[in-house]
Amino acid sequence: MKKLVMMALLCRCFSSLCLAQNYIIQDSVMIKTPEGQQLSAVVVRKAQTSKPLPTALMFFIYSNTDRSIQEAKYAADKGYVGVVADTRGKRLSPDTIEPYENEVKDVNAVIGWIIQQPWSNGEVGMYGGSYSGFAQWAALKNPHPALKTIVPYVAAIPGQGLPMENNIFLNANYQWAFYVTNNKYTDDKVNADHNRWHSMRNNWFNTGAAYNKIDSVDGTKNPWLQKWLQHPSYDHYWQSMVPYRKDFAKINIPVLSITGYYDDGQISALQYLTEHYKYNPKANHYLIIGPYDHFGAQKGGSRILRGYQVDSIALINTREITFEWLDYILKDGSRPSILKDKINYQVMGSNEWQHQPSISKMSDKRVKLYLETKKIGNDHILSSSKPKEKGYLKQVVNLADRETTNNDYYPDPIIRDELDKRNGLFFRSDRFDRETSINGFFSGRLSMSINKKDMDIGVVLYELTAEGKYFQLSYFLGRASYLRDATKRHLLRVNKKESLPFEKSRLISKKLEKGSRLVVVLNIDKNPFAQVNYGTGKDVSKETIQDAKSPLEIKWFNDSFIEVPIRE
């Protein structure tokens, strides 16, 4: 017995092959790419299986040998060869760690290696969340014929959902580059140093330093942030990392995407889906979405989400559904029972799932609501009728002021007793006279003029319940100069009326009770959690508080509106 234990330990630490508990475990596999780089991987097979099998592949950057073995063993238990491969430079790879930049080539190099192995039947399915979700889509930039399906959860799009959202660089992932590049595994200590990142954000914001000096405020150089800041547009650098526009037309394999209403990266996950259908109307692409955040979607939800008690029916098992899907595609199994149509969504507050062939079919109509100048109590009117008389609301934001912040958009908690009304403009609709569901993306068009060349806009959508609670439904955050085209900046004309469309908000589905209202909060983004756009028209990352010589003055015209997708 001692000898067997010692052999297992030796295998675990040094080897490439060991036999333990009916598994053949190879934890030190090295895969050479066509360009000469080396990637490390874990491969697990059932010992008693002799025939070639399909492979379940996960490709990720959060290298952890124990986790990789556990993940690959689960796949082996489900009748696959389990392979977990590491991003270039991670774990046993001697190469440089370069997040996002090589997956288009490297994932397909791993697939090419897999199908050459005697245990492979030539078919590969991929799955996994966040960075692993991105890696699956990166592989489909140039689809490998052996890749038969992907199951991405909360998949990221570099340059769209992070490190910037709608062309605004966010601080939420500032430490991420250190977390994944400081060593061959993950720097958990630096990632968990919340006091450091809290202090950094506040010190940078309070001093008014340029955004490209934020790492100087922290005291540690962040070369990856500096590289990303050279690409404030969604330019070729970002476009080369995942399918872009017509690339989606050649993606014909089945896809199952999974994300959540409160996933921070939802706009990325759903942009893959909407672009896939835009350029390939016959795409075989399914979606599961419910009341989950970024981590919750990867496991199937939790009972309480940021103070909201989730409907019991919303709780699923993401991993089980994943392998049911892989069986469906690769083994001629049954389609997962939750997938009754292409778009499968849990209606919050109803304790039921609904199913539609497309996102547009989730709603019966889109209701246009205008941002009125007239008031109901302390709030302006959110009107279903276009105002008969032209008017505007004036908002003044002192971008040099550090005593106050603007745009409290983040949905935590999801339900609030009150909203902070010290800044921003608040609009309130009439009460709903019947039970209604809001299903889909809200969008709109903002008509305005400003005394500068640019601004960062926040639009937050709430349900005001009959009991007086504010339930956050969705939000939009974006840079005005990129609202027409994320790939090219178009500065605003000073003191000239402009009409700006916005659409990349969060998809939501929730039952609204009779007596509820909708509330819209319109604001300018100024806080420690993202760049501050001072409106000079210069590179925003180079602007400082010295550029805030005069307050930002905005006229919001009353032909501005939002459109809300509803089903009665």
N, C-alpha and C positions, 0 to 999 in steps of 0.2 A: 504493500500500500504506500509506504513512504517513498518507494522508488517511483511509483506512478505519479504521486504528488509532485516530486522533484522534477520529473520529466515535464509535467504540465507547466510548472513554473518556468523551466528553461525555455519551453516553447513560447510562453507568454512574453518573456523578456527579450529573447534573442532571435527566435526562429521565424521561419516562414511557414512552418507546417506543424500542427499538432493534432492529436486525436483525443478529445475529451468529451465525455458524456454524449456519445453518439454524434458529435460534430467533427468535421474536419475544419480546423480554424487556421487560416493563414493571416497573420496580423502584420507582416512586414513585406508585403508585396510591393515591388517597385515597377512602375510602368513608364517606359520611355516614350516621349512624344516624338512626332516626325521632325520637330525642330531640335531635338536633343535634350530637352528638359526631362526631369524625372519627377513623377508623382507617386505618392505612397497610397496604399489602399489596404483594406481588410476584406478578406473573402471568407465566407462561411458556407459550408455545404453539410447536408446530412450524410453521415458516414455510410448508411445502408443504401443510399441512392446511387445507382450506377449509370442510369440513362441521362443524356443531356437534358437540361432544364432551362426555362427562361430565367432571366436575371432581373432582380429588383435592385436598382441602383440609386443610391443617395450620394450626392456630391456636395461637400460642405466645407466651410472655412473654420468652424469651431472645433478644431481637432482635439479628440479625446479618445484614446485607444479603447478604454473600457466601454465607453458609450458606443463606439463604432461596432465593437464585437456584439454588444447587446442588440443593437439595431439589426445587424446582419443575421444574428441567430433568429430573431423574430421572423425575418423574411424566409430563412431556411425552414423554420417550423411551418410556414405557410406553403411550402412546396416550391420554393425558388432557390436559386443561388443568391445569397445576400452579398452585395458589394457596397462598401462605403469608401469612397475615394476622397482624398484631401486636396484642397486647393493648392496650386503650385506654391512651393516654398514652405508649406506647413508640414508638421510632424516629421517624417523621415526624408522629405524632399530637400536636397541641398541648394535649391534655387532661391531666388529672391521672392519675397511675398509681395504680390501686386494685386490688391483687391479689385475685382470686377474686370480687369483688363485682359485676361487670358482664357476665360471660360468658354468663349466661342470656339476656340481651338482645342482646349484641354479636355473638355467633357467628351467631345467626339473622339479624342485620342483614347480615352478610357473605354468608350463603347467599342472602338475598333479593336482594342486589346481583348476585351471580353469575348467577342465572337470568334476569336482565334483559339480560345481555350477548349479543351476536350469536353468540359462539363457544360458548355454553352450550346443551346439549341439554335442560336443565331437571333434570338429576340430579346429585347431589353425594354423594360418599363422603368421610368424614373418617378421619384416622389420626394416630398420634403418641403419644409417651410422656410420662408424669409429668404436668406441668401441661397438656400438650396432650391427654393422656388425660382429665383432669378437664374440660377445655373441651368435649370431645365429649359427655360426660354432662350438662354444664350446658346444652348446646343441647337435650338431650332432656327437660329440665324442661317445655318447651312445644314438642313436636316440630314441626319445619318439614316440610311435605309433600315438599319437594324433597330432604331428607336421607334417603338410601336405605339407608345402612349406616354403621357406625363400626367402627374397629379400634383400640381404646385399649390401649396398653401401660402397665403399672405405674401405672394411673390413680389419682390422689390424690382423697381426699374431705376437703375442709377441715373440721376439727373432729372427724375420726375417726382418720385416720392421721397427720395433722400439722395444726397445730403441737402437737397433743396426741393421745395414743393411749389409748383407753379412759379418757378424761378426765384423763390425766396430761400436763401440759405437758413437752415434751422440749427439750433444748438442741441437738440435732443440727442443727436448721434455724434456730438463732437468727440467724445472719448472713444468712439468705436474703433477708429483707426489704431489707437494705442492698444486697445483690447485684442485686436486680431493680428497686429504686426510686431508687437514687442518681443514675442518669442515664437517658437514653433507650435505652441499650443494656444492657450488663451491667457491673457493677463487678467485673471479674475479680480485681483486686488485693486488694480487701477480702475477697472470698470465699476467696482462697487464703492469707490471713494466719492460718495455723493456730496460730502461737505466740500471737497475740492471743486467739483463741477458747479455746485451752487454758488460758491464764492467767486469762481471765475466768471460766471455769467453776470452776476451782480456787479462785480468790480469793473468788468468791461462796459456794461451799460451805464453805470454811474459816472465813469470817467469820460464817456463819449468818445473813446478811441475808435479808430477805423476798425472795421470788422477783420481786415487782414492782419491786424495786430493782436487779435484775441489770444493767440498762442503766446505772445509776449506777456500779456497780462497773466496768463497761466504760469509762465516761466519755463515751458517746455515747447520746443519746436514741434509743429505738427505739419510735416511736409506733405502729407496726403491732402489735408485741408487746403494748403496753399496751392497744390496742383489743381484741385477741384475748383478753386476760386478763379482760376484762369478760364473757366468755361461756364459763365453765368447764363449763356443761352443753351438750349438743348441742341448742341452742335454735333459735328461729326464724331467728336471724342465720345460723347454719350451714345449717339446713334449706332456706333459700331459694336456696342456691347450686347444688344438684344435685337430681335426683329424690329424693323422700322418700315412703316408704310407698306409698300408692295411686297416686302419680305413675308408678310402674313399670308399672302395669296398662295404661297407654296407649302403652307402648313396644312396637311390633310390628315394627320393622325388624330385619333380621339384624344380629347383633353378634358380633365375634370379639375376645375378651379375651386378652391375653398377659401373663404375670407369672412370677415365680420363687419357689422355695421360700425363698430368702434375700433377697428383695426387702424392704427396710425398710418399704415401704408396702403389703405384700401384703394386709393386712387390709382396706385400702380397695378395692383392685382386686377382691377376691373378695366384698366386701360388695355391690358393684354386681351381681355375678352372682347371689348368693344371694337378694338382695332382688328382683331381676328375676324369678326363678323363683317366689319366694314369692307375689308379687302378680300374676304372669302365668304360670301353669303351662305355657302353650303357647308361651312365649318361644322364639325362634329364636336362642339364645345359645350360642356355642361358646367353649371355653377351651383354650389351650395353656399348660402350666406344666411347668417343669423346674428343674434345678439352676443357677439364674441369680440374680444380685443385681439391684439397681435399674437399673444401667447395662447389665449383661450381657443382661438380658431384651430391651432395646431394640435389640440387635444380633444376639442369638442365642446368647450364651454364650461362655465362654472355657475353654481346656484346664485351667487350674488356678484353682480358686475358693477363696480363703482357705485354701490349703493342701491342699484336696481335689482329687484328680485326677478330673475329670469323665469319665463314660462318653463314648466317641467319638460314639455315636449321638445324644447329647443336643444336640450342636452343630447349630444350624439357622441359617437366614438370615431374620431377622425381616422385613426390608424386602421380600425376594422373596415371602415368604408373604403379606405385606400386599397386594401388587399382584396376586397370584394370586387372593386373596379378592375384591378390587375387581373383577377381571375376571369372577369367578364371579357376583357380584351384579349388576354394571352392564353386563356384556357377554355374558351367557349362556355364560361359560366353564366350565371344570371346577373343581370344588371342590378346594382344596389337598389333596394326597395324605395329609398328616399328619392331616387331620381325618376320622378313621374313625368318630367318634361325637362327642357334644357335649363330653365331658370327655376331653382328650387329655393324658396325663401320662407323664413319663419316670421309670421306677422306678430310682432310684439304686442302683448296684451290680449291676444286671441287664443293662445295656447293651441295654435294650429299652423301647419305648413301649407303653403300654396305653391302652385306650379304653373308656369307659363312658358310658351315657346321662345319668348324674347323679353328683354327688359322693358321695351315699350309696351308690351302687352300686360305688364304688371298693373297698369292703371287704365281706367276708362277714358280719362281726359286729363289735360293739363290746364289748371286754373291760373289765369294771369291776375296778379295782385299788384296794384300800383302803390308807390311810396308817396303818400299824400302829405301835404303841408298842414292840413287841418288836424285837430287833436280830439281824442277821446280821453278825458282825464289828463294824465301826465304823458300819455303816449300818442304818437301820430297815428293816423288811420292807414291801415293796409286795406286798400279799397279794390273791390272787384270791378269797379267802373273807372274808366279813364277820366281824369280830372277835366272839367270843362274849361277851366281857366288855368293858364300857365303860371307856374310859381316855382319857388325853390326854397330849400332849407340851407342855411349857412352853418358850416362847421369850421371851427378854428382849432388847430392842433399845434401847440408849441412843442416842436421836436427837440428843443433844447432843455425842456423841463424834465427833471429826473425825480420830482416829487410824486408824479403820477405816471401810471402806465395806461395804455389803450389796448383794447381788443382782447377781452377775456373769452377766448373761443374754445379752449380745450375742454372736452366733456368729462370732467372729473370734479365733482360728482355729476352723474347724468341727471339727477333730479335735484332741484334747488327750491328753497322757500322763497328766495328773493334774487333779483339780479342787481348787480352793481350798476347804478344809473348815473354815475358821476361823469361819464363821457360816452360818446357815441349817440346815435339816433335810434329810437325805439318805435316800432310800428306794430299795431295790433289790429287783427281782423275782427269781423263780426263773429258771433258764436255759431258753431255748426248746429244746424237744427235737426241733425240726424247723425247716427253713427257713420263714421267715414274712416277709410284707411288711406294713409299717405304711403305710396309704393313707388320707389324709384329715386332718380336724381332730381334735386331742385336746381334750377338755373335762373338766368335773368339777364337783364340789360340795364346798365347804370348810365344815366345821362348826367353829365357833370361838367364843371370847369374848375380849374385850379390855377393858383398863381405861381406854380412851379412846373417842372417838366415830368414829374413821376410821383407815384405814391404806392404804398402797399395797402391792399384793401382786405377787410374782413367782413363776411356776411354770415351771421349765425341764425339758424332756424330753430325755434322752440315750439312746443305745444304748451299753452297755458291751460291747464286742466280746469274743470268746473270747481275743483276744490282749491284753486289758486296756486298750484304747484307748477314750476317751470321744468318741463321735460325736454332735454336737448335732443333734437332729432338729427341735425346735420350742420355742417359748416363749410364755408369756402374761404380759402386764403390764397391771394395771388397778387402779383406785381402788375400794375396797370399797363406798363409799357410792353408787356408780353401777352396780354389777354387775347390779342388777335392772332399771335403767332409765337409759340414758345421757342422757335428757332432763331428769331430775329427781333431785336428790340426796336420798338417804335415809340419814341418819346412823345409826350403830350404837348399840345400847343398851349402856351401860357395864356390864361384867361380866355380861351376859346372853348366853346361847347363841344364836348366829345360824347360819343355813345359807345360804351364798352360792353361787349358780351362776356358773360362768364358761365362756365358749365362744369368744371371739374370739382364738384362737391362730393359729399359722401352719400352713397346710396343707402336708403333707409326703408323699412317697412314697419308701420305701427298702426294699430287701431286707435282712432281718436274718438272718444266718447261724445255723445250729444252734450252740447254746452261748452265744449272746448273751443279755444281760439288758437290761431297761429300768431306768433310774435317773431318779428325780424329785427335783428340788431345790426346796424350798419356802422362800421367804424374804420379807423386807420390803425394799422399795426405798429405799435411802438411799445416794446417791452423787452426784457432780457432774454427772451427765448428765440429771437431771430434777428437777422440784420435790421438795422434802422435805415430806412430809405429817406434821405434828406431832400430828395427831389431836384438836385442840381443837374441831373442828366449824366453825371460822371459815373464811372464804375462804382456801384453802391458799396462794394467792399473797401473802397478807398476813401469814402466820405467820412467826415468826422463831425463832432458836435459844432465845430467852427463853421460848418456849412449851414447851420440852422440859424442864420442871421435874422430871418423874419419868419413868423409862424406860417404854417401851411393853412391856406384859406380855400375852402371848397364850397362850391354851390352845387347841391344835389337837386336836380330838377325833377319835377313831379311827374314827368313821363317815364321815369325809372320804374322798373317792375321786376318781380320775380315770377317764375312759373313753377307751380307745385303739382306733381303727379298724384291724382287721387282716384280711389275706387269707392263708390258709394254702395 
